[in-house]
Every structure is written in structure tokens, then in C-alpha cells.
Amino acid sequence: MDGDVATDTLVLNRPAQRLQFRITLGGEPFTKPNLKYLGVSLADSKSKPPALAPNRRAWGKTIDVPERSQMKYPDGKGLCSPTTVSMLMGYWRES
């Protein structure tokens, strides 16, 4: 076995030498579908980059991000990464 799929991530047992995509677009006859987005991220999860010094200028600052909730968590003990990312993207869209 060359690797495994963890939800939406292909985890290979060893680094790959090449990458190939095949995209098949379907739809009604005589209509041309539009590909709006194709995202690919290639990362070596075993890589150990050097630690960066903290950006102390950002400490203690609050930014006004649009509030969104995936669901209510008891005592606020929970965090949803996609919701958090969408809040930050909403902030930067307006900046």
C-alpha cells in the first residue's frame, strides 16, 4: 500500500516523484460547465521548519471579525476550524 486517505488528505508512506490530475466535468448535453476552483496543497508533514520568533506587536490586540457559529458549545469549549477561517476571511475581505 502506498498510503491512505484521512478524510480529505492523501497521506503517502513516502514522498511522491510526480503528480497527475484528471478532471472530468459533467453536465447537461450541449452546455459547457465552468470549473470555478481547483485547490491543491502539497506539504511534507515530516518537515521540521525552524520556529519563528513571536510577533509581539500583535499581542494584546483585538480585531473586529464577523461573528459566525457552527453550533453553540457548552462553556465555549470547542472550536471549528472552517468557521474560524471563514470569520478571518470575512475580516480581511473588508480590510
C-alpha positions, 0 to 999 in steps of 0.5 A: 500500500502506498498510503491512505486517505484521512478524510480529505488528505492523501497521506503517502508512506513516502514522498511522491516523484510526480503528480497527475490530475484528471478532471472530468466535468459533467453536465447537461448535453450541449452546455459547457460547465465552468470549473470555478476552483481547483485547490491543491496543497502539497506539504511534507508533514515530516518537515521540521521548519525552524520556529519563528520568533513571536510577533509581539506587536500583535499581542494584546490586540483585538480585531473586529471579525464577523461573528459566525457559529457552527453550533453553540458549545457548552462553556465555549469549549470547542472550536471549528476550524472552517468557521474560524477561517471563514470569520478571518476571511470575512475580516480581511475581505473588508480590510 
